[in-house]
């Protein structure tokens, strides 16, 4: 019975050691999160501008001019749609 008792005691010591190490990791992680939130500057939120499917006036004029040059004045822009 001596080897069985020794194996159980080693297992219990190992489980307690793992528990304390994981507990320390959680505490250190929470400490790092708290300190970084307290002392590091907050990131500036980037405001995204919602793009519409409608081209701007400059884009429309450039497309119209390119079509006019390619078709030698015979083509007309009736609709612009992003593919």
Order of alpha helices (4+ residues) and beta strands (2+ residues): alpha-alpha
